[in-house]
Structures are given as structure tokens and as C-alpha cells.
């Protein structure tokens, strides 16, 4: 084997080694969704984001799609909190001074609980069947209670003997997750499915917790509360839970905001620049594994939503020629060439070099 062929073969092995190393540390690109201050709270399966931007010093619910920001037709300020595959959005605005849940479905804006002062409500999740979840003031109990809404007919959920409950997410199977107080007024994570509300288990010694997100295949993300060390991220899969270690990261505490069907978890820690992603049993600070592109001084403060393609949305501070700006961002996985693909490319080069070597010895046409 000549020097050229040996060189190509060595390059193939090097490419495989580089690919393996890159696979252990997923990389992301970042897109600023709007130059104005704002945050993205949720994303659809196609990467359309929803959140808010500041307009005249007021937060306005917004959809971010294809480089365009569309403000939703609400009265007052507010935020879009979740979006489904069809572009239906839920959130809240304050037309009369108190937060009022809205559902923007099929291009029509609706306030299912009205907009009465002193009776606040927020819609926090929507699935493709246009079932909406959230929480609203319940006049029967005198406290905020989780709700499930289909059209204008809400189902009010209870508690575990306490006063309040809050629903935060729903998947396409109709499974709802959230937080409900127990009789000691500690908040506990719950799953509501098939008409039954179940408390999710938390680690021994922990006193409270919350369920904040649920994937299309039923994995739940949230936190549990250690009375000494504070909040700790946790995921539930069926009857079992897994505590997520943030060891090695420059922050602690926090919780998990969301999880996708591949088991990729996103969450928050204490302090600034504390957004993280957990995949294949390893947690990474997102700013450490994200290509800053044209920006400098990248700080990814929070990521709140993730879809099954691995795209994430949230809030970041980015350095520009005009100074540091903060706004809604989309993080997208950078496609990596697999080891098998790199080997195939290298093998093709090896065959080409071999053929050229044969041609130089007048063997290629025999």
C-alpha cells in the first residue's frame, strides 16, 4: 500500500475518532427570533415558537415563524405559553388588570373564563386535539385550581387535600401534568389521566415537587424539593423516577422544564447562564455546547420548550456590535456526520486513490 493510500486510510480513522468525540457532546446553533426584548416559551413540532416581545415597554404575545414575528390580537399585555402542531396558541393577557387565560384557535381569540378583575386565569398547554390546560380562580373553593378545557367547557381538577392546583402541560394522549397541594400545603407533582389524578413519587427525604412537562410518549419532567439542598431536577417514566445529576456544571439546584420523546431533557439551575440539556445520561450547560455564530458573550439564561426534533426555545443574552441584547431564541441541533457515513466517504476516497495508482501502472483498463 503506497504512501497516498496509507494517508487516506489514516484520515478515515481520524474522522471516525472525531465523529465519536463530537457525538458525546451535542452541538447547537442559535437563532435570535426577534431583536426586541422577549422570551420564547414553547415550540411546535416544526419549530414555530410562541412567547412574547416587548412593544412600547409592554409584553405582547407573539408567534415566531420563518423570521417573522406575529403579534396576537389581545387587549393589554401578556404572553403566549404553548402552541400545537396547527399553530393554535394559548396563554394569558390582562385586558382588565388581572391575568385572563386566552385560547387563539383557528385564528379566533377567546377568553374562556372571561376577563373579570380579581379572578385570574392562565392557559399553559394545548395539544393537537385542541384540549387546553391551565389554572383559574375557582369560586367554589376560593383558590386557584387546575383545569382541562375542551371548547368552552372546563373540568376543574382537585388537590391532594390542600388548597391549590396548577396544570402545566398536556400531550396528544390527553395526559396532564402539574402541581397540587397536599393536606400539609406542600406542593406535589401530579399526573391526570383517564379521569384519575395521581401523585407522582419523589425521592425519600424530599418534601415536595412539581411536574412541568410531558413528552409525546409520556415521560414527565419536573423537580423535587430537598429541604436542605433545594430543588433537584427529576423525570418520571411510568411508575419510576430518575434524579438528574448536574455534577460538573458551574451551578446546582433547579429543575427540568421539558422532555421530548427521545429522552432529551432541558432545565434550569441557580444563577445566570444556567440553562442545561441532559442527554444519554450526561448534563451540559447549553452555552458551552452552542455555536454563538455572529454573537459574542453568549449566555443562555433559560430554555423552556423542546420538540421531538431536538429544537429548543427560551431566552438568551447575546453580545452584538450594539452591545448586549436579550431576547427570544431558537436552538437547533447541528447535524453530525455519523461514523458510518464518514467511513463510507473515506472508503470511496480510498478506492479512488487505488484506481489512480493502478492507472499509473497501466492496469486500470485491463
C-alpha positions in Angstrom: 0.0 0.0 0.0 1.5 3.3 -1.1 2.0 6.4 1.0 -1.1 8.1 -0.5 -3.4 5.2 0.3 -1.9 4.9 3.8 -2.5 8.7 4.3 -6.2 8.4 3.2 -6.7 5.3 5.5 -5.3 7.3 8.4 -7.6 10.1 7.6 -10.6 7.8 7.7 -9.6 6.6 11.2 -9.1 10.2 12.3 -12.6 11.2 11.0 -14.2 8.3 12.9 -12.4 9.3 16.1 -13.5 12.9 15.7 -17.1 11.9 15.0 -17.2 9.7 18.1 -15.9 12.6 20.2 -18.4 15.0 18.7 -21.3 12.6 19.3 -20.5 12.7 23.1 -21.0 16.5 23.1 -24.1 17.5 21.1 -23.7 20.9 19.4 -26.5 23.5 18.7 -26.8 26.6 16.6 -28.7 29.7 17.9 -31.2 32.0 16.2 -32.4 35.3 17.6 -36.1 35.2 16.9 -36.7 38.9 17.3 -34.3 41.8 18.1 -36.6 43.2 20.7 -36.6 42.0 24.3 -38.7 38.9 24.8 -38.8 35.2 25.5 -40.0 32.1 23.8 -41.9 29.7 26.0 -43.0 26.9 23.7 -42.4 25.3 20.2 -44.4 23.3 17.8 -43.2 20.1 16.1 -41.9 22.2 13.2 -40.0 24.7 15.3 -42.6 27.5 15.3 -42.2 29.3 18.6 -44.5 31.2 20.9 -43.8 33.7 23.6 -43.7 37.4 23.9 -41.8 40.5 22.7 -41.8 44.0 24.3 -43.7 46.6 22.4 -43.8 50.1 23.9 -42.5 48.7 27.2 -45.3 46.1 27.4 -45.1 42.4 26.8 -47.2 41.3 23.8 -48.0 37.6 23.0 -46.2 36.6 19.8 -45.7 33.8 17.3 -42.2 33.5 15.8 -42.1 31.7 12.4 -39.7 31.8 9.5 -38.0 35.0 10.6 -41.4 36.8 11.1 -42.9 37.9 14.4 -46.8 38.0 14.5 -48.4 39.7 17.5 -51.6 38.1 18.7 -54.8 40.3 18.9 -55.1 40.6 22.7 -56.0 43.6 24.8 -53.3 44.7 27.2 -50.0 42.9 27.8 -49.5 39.1 28.1 -47.6 36.1 26.9 -48.2 33.1 24.6 -47.2 30.0 26.6 -47.8 27.0 24.3 -48.5 26.1 20.7 -49.7 23.0 18.9 -48.9 21.5 15.5 -51.7 23.6 13.9 -50.4 26.9 15.2 -53.1 27.3 17.9 -51.8 29.2 20.8 -52.7 29.6 24.5 -51.5 32.0 27.1 -52.7 35.0 29.1 -53.3 38.7 28.8 -54.6 41.4 31.2 -57.4 43.3 29.5 -58.9 44.4 32.8 -55.9 44.4 35.1 -56.0 40.7 36.1 -54.4 37.9 34.0 -57.0 36.2 31.8 -56.4 32.8 30.0 -56.8 33.0 26.3 -57.0 30.4 23.5 -56.2 31.6 20.0 -57.6 28.7 17.9 -58.2 28.7 14.2 -57.4 32.4 14.1 -60.1 33.4 16.6 -59.3 34.8 20.0 -61.3 33.6 23.0 -61.2 34.2 26.8 -62.9 31.1 28.1 -63.0 32.3 31.7 -63.9 35.9 30.9 -61.7 38.8 32.0 -63.1 39.7 35.4 -60.9 41.7 37.7 -59.7 39.6 40.7 -60.5 36.2 39.1 -57.2 35.4 37.4 -56.6 32.5 35.0 -53.8 31.3 32.7 -53.8 28.7 29.9 -50.4 26.9 29.9 -50.7 23.9 27.4 -52.6 22.8 24.3 -52.5 19.5 22.3 -53.4 18.7 18.8 -57.0 17.8 19.8 -57.2 21.5 21.0 -57.6 20.4 24.6 -56.3 23.2 26.8 -54.9 23.1 30.3 -54.0 25.7 32.9 -55.3 27.1 36.1 -58.0 29.6 37.1 -59.6 31.0 40.2 -62.3 28.6 41.4 -65.2 30.4 43.2 -66.3 27.2 44.8 -63.1 26.7 46.7 -61.8 30.3 46.7 -58.4 29.2 45.4 -56.7 28.7 42.0 -57.4 25.2 40.6 -56.1 23.3 37.6 -58.4 23.0 34.6 -58.9 21.0 31.5 -60.8 22.8 28.7 -62.4 21.4 25.5 -64.1 24.3 23.7 -65.7 26.4 26.5 -66.4 23.5 28.9 -63.8 23.3 31.7 -63.2 20.4 34.0 -61.8 21.7 37.3 -59.3 19.4 39.0 -58.9 18.9 42.7 -56.0 18.7 45.1 -54.5 16.1 47.4 -56.2 17.6 50.4 -54.7 21.1 50.0 -56.0 24.4 48.5 -54.5 25.0 45.1 -53.6 23.0 42.0 -52.0 24.0 38.7 -51.8 22.2 35.3 -48.8 23.0 33.1 -48.7 20.6 30.1 -50.8 18.1 28.1 -49.7 15.6 25.5 -51.6 14.2 22.5 -52.8 11.2 24.6 -54.6 13.7 26.9 -52.2 13.1 29.8 -52.0 16.2 32.0 -49.2 17.1 34.5 -48.9 19.8 37.1 -48.7 20.6 40.8 -51.3 20.2 43.6 -51.1 20.9 47.3 -51.4 18.1 49.9 -53.0 18.4 53.3 -49.9 19.9 54.8 -49.9 22.5 52.0 -46.8 21.1 50.4 -47.0 21.1 46.6 -46.8 17.6 44.9 -46.3 16.6 41.3 -49.3 15.0 39.7 -50.4 13.1 36.5 -54.0 13.3 35.5 -55.0 10.6 33.0 -58.2 8.7 32.2 -60.1 10.6 34.8 -57.8 9.9 37.7 -55.3 12.3 39.4 -52.2 10.5 40.8 -49.4 11.9 42.9 -46.0 11.1 41.4 -43.3 9.6 43.6 -40.4 11.8 44.8 -37.1 10.7 46.4 -37.1 9.7 50.1 -36.5 12.7 52.3 -37.8 15.2 49.7 -40.9 17.0 50.8 -42.4 18.5 47.6 -42.2 18.7 43.9 -43.8 19.6 40.6 -44.4 18.2 37.1 -43.8 20.8 34.4 -43.7 19.0 31.1 -44.7 15.7 29.4 -43.4 14.2 26.2 -45.5 12.6 23.4 -44.6 9.2 24.8 -45.5 10.0 28.4 -42.1 10.8 30.0 -42.6 13.6 32.6 -40.1 16.4 33.6 -40.1 18.4 36.8 -38.4 18.8 40.1 -38.4 17.6 43.7 -37.6 19.6 46.8 -34.9 18.6 49.2 -35.3 20.6 52.4 -31.5 21.1 52.7 -30.3 21.4 49.1 -33.4 22.9 47.4 -34.9 21.9 44.1 -33.5 19.0 42.1 -34.4 18.0 38.5 -36.2 14.8 38.1 -38.0 12.8 35.3 -40.7 10.1 35.7 -41.2 7.2 33.3 -44.2 5.2 34.3 -44.0 4.3 38.0 -40.3 5.1 38.3 -38.3 8.3 38.6 -34.8 9.3 37.8 -33.0 12.2 39.6 -30.8 14.1 37.1 -27.3 15.0 38.3 -25.9 18.4 37.4 -22.5 17.4 38.8 -19.7 19.1 36.9 -21.7 22.1 35.9 -21.0 25.5 37.4 -24.4 25.7 39.2 -26.7 23.5 41.1 -30.3 23.1 42.1 -33.0 23.8 39.6 -35.4 21.5 37.8 -36.4 20.1 34.5 -38.8 22.2 32.3 -39.5 19.7 29.5 -38.5 16.4 27.8 -39.0 15.1 24.3 -39.7 11.6 23.0 -36.0 10.8 22.6 -35.5 11.4 26.3 -33.6 14.7 25.9 -34.4 16.9 28.9 -34.0 20.6 29.3 -34.0 22.6 32.5 -32.7 25.4 34.7 -30.2 25.8 37.5 -29.5 28.5 40.0 -27.9 31.8 38.8 -27.4 33.2 35.3 -26.3 31.3 32.3 -27.7 28.2 33.9 -29.8 26.5 31.1 -28.8 22.9 30.6 -29.6 19.9 28.4 -29.4 16.3 29.6 -29.0 13.5 27.1 -27.6 10.0 27.2 -27.1 10.3 31.0 -25.0 13.5 30.8 -25.9 17.1 31.6 -24.3 20.0 29.7 -24.5 23.7 30.1 -26.1 24.9 26.9 -23.9 27.9 26.4 -20.8 25.6 26.4 -22.1 23.5 23.5 -23.8 26.1 21.4 -22.1 27.8 18.4 -22.5 31.5 19.1 -22.5 32.3 15.4 -22.2 36.1 14.9 -22.7 36.8 18.6 -20.2 37.2 21.5 -20.6 36.8 25.2 -23.3 34.2 24.8 -25.4 33.5 27.9 -28.3 31.1 27.5 -30.4 32.1 30.5 -33.3 29.6 30.1 -34.8 27.1 27.8 -38.5 26.2 28.3 -39.7 24.1 25.4 -38.3 21.3 23.2 -39.8 19.4 20.3 -39.1 15.9 19.0 -36.5 17.2 16.5 -34.5 18.5 19.5 -35.1 22.2 18.8 -35.3 24.3 22.0 -36.7 27.7 22.7 -36.0 30.2 25.5 -34.2 33.3 26.4 -30.6 34.3 25.9 -28.3 37.3 26.2 -26.1 37.9 23.2 -23.2 40.3 22.5 -23.6 42.4 19.3 -21.8 45.4 17.9 -24.6 47.5 19.5 -23.9 45.9 22.9 -25.5 43.1 24.9 -29.1 42.3 24.0 -31.5 39.8 25.4 -34.3 38.1 23.5 -36.2 35.0 22.4 -34.1 32.4 20.8 -34.3 29.1 19.0 -31.6 26.4 19.4 -31.3 23.8 16.7 -29.2 20.6 16.7 -26.3 20.8 14.3 -26.4 17.7 12.1 -23.4 15.5 12.6 -22.0 13.1 10.0 -22.2 9.7 11.5 -19.1 7.4 11.9 -20.6 5.1 9.3 -21.1 7.9 6.8 -17.6 9.2 7.3 -16.2 5.7 6.8 -18.2 5.4 3.6 -16.8 8.7 2.3 -13.3 7.7 3.3 -13.7 4.3 1.7 -14.7 6.0 -1.6 -11.6 8.1 -1.5 -9.5 5.0 -0.8 -11.0 3.3 -3.8 -10.4 6.4 -6.0 -6.8 6.6 -4.9 -6.3 2.9 -5.5 -7.7 3.2 -9.0 -5.5 6.1 -9.8 -2.5 4.1 -8.6 -3.5 1.3 -10.9 -3.9 3.7 -13.9 -0.3 4.9 -13.4 0.8 1.4 -13.8 -1.4 0.9 -16.9 -3.6 -1.6 -15.0 -6.9 0.4 -14.8 -8.2 -0.7 -18.2 -7.3 -4.4 -18.1 
